[in-house]
Amino acid sequence: MAEACRRQRIGSAMLAFIRAETARRGLGRVDLNVWLFNRDAEAFYEKNGFTGYRLMMESWV
């Protein structure tokens, strides 16, 4: 199902709405989290103007 929904510009439209709403509210930026293994998501967000600025790491004990 998810594969059938890809490449229809739905995600890009959602990001455009989020950006417009963020600007309307006077906020300065949009932050999001992406799993390191999810290269498709990383590429999608980079294509839509996002850049990485922080890497969070954890250790399970």
C-alpha positions in Angstrom: 0.0 0.0 0.0 2.7 2.5 1.0 4.6 1.9 -2.3 1.4 2.7 -4.3 1.1 6.0 -2.5 4.6 7.2 -3.3 5.7 9.7 -6.0 2.3 11.4 -6.1 3.6 14.6 -4.5 1.5 14.1 -1.4 4.5 14.4 1.0 5.7 17.5 -0.8 2.3 19.1 -0.6 2.2 18.3 3.2 5.6 19.9 3.6 4.5 23.0 1.7 1.5 23.3 4.1 3.7 22.8 7.1 6.1 25.5 5.9 3.3 27.9 5.2 1.7 27.3 8.5 5.0 27.7 10.3 5.6 31.0 8.6 2.1 32.2 9.3 2.7 31.5 13.0 5.9 33.5 12.9 8.1 30.5 13.7 11.6 30.3 12.3 12.1 26.7 11.3 10.8 23.2 10.9 12.6 20.3 12.7 12.1 16.7 12.0 13.7 13.3 12.9 14.7 10.7 10.4 16.1 7.2 11.3 19.6 6.8 10.0 18.7 3.6 8.1 15.8 5.4 6.2 17.8 6.7 3.3 14.7 7.2 1.2 13.2 9.6 3.7 16.6 11.4 4.0 16.7 11.8 0.3 13.1 13.0 0.2 13.6 15.7 2.9 16.9 16.9 1.3 15.1 17.2 -2.1 12.6 19.4 -0.3 15.2 21.7 1.1 16.1 20.2 4.5 19.7 19.8 5.6 21.2 17.9 8.5 22.6 19.7 11.4 22.7 17.2 14.3 23.3 13.5 14.8 21.7 12.0 17.9 23.2 8.8 19.3 22.1 6.4 22.0 23.3 3.3 23.9 21.0 0.7 25.4 22.1 -0.7 28.7 
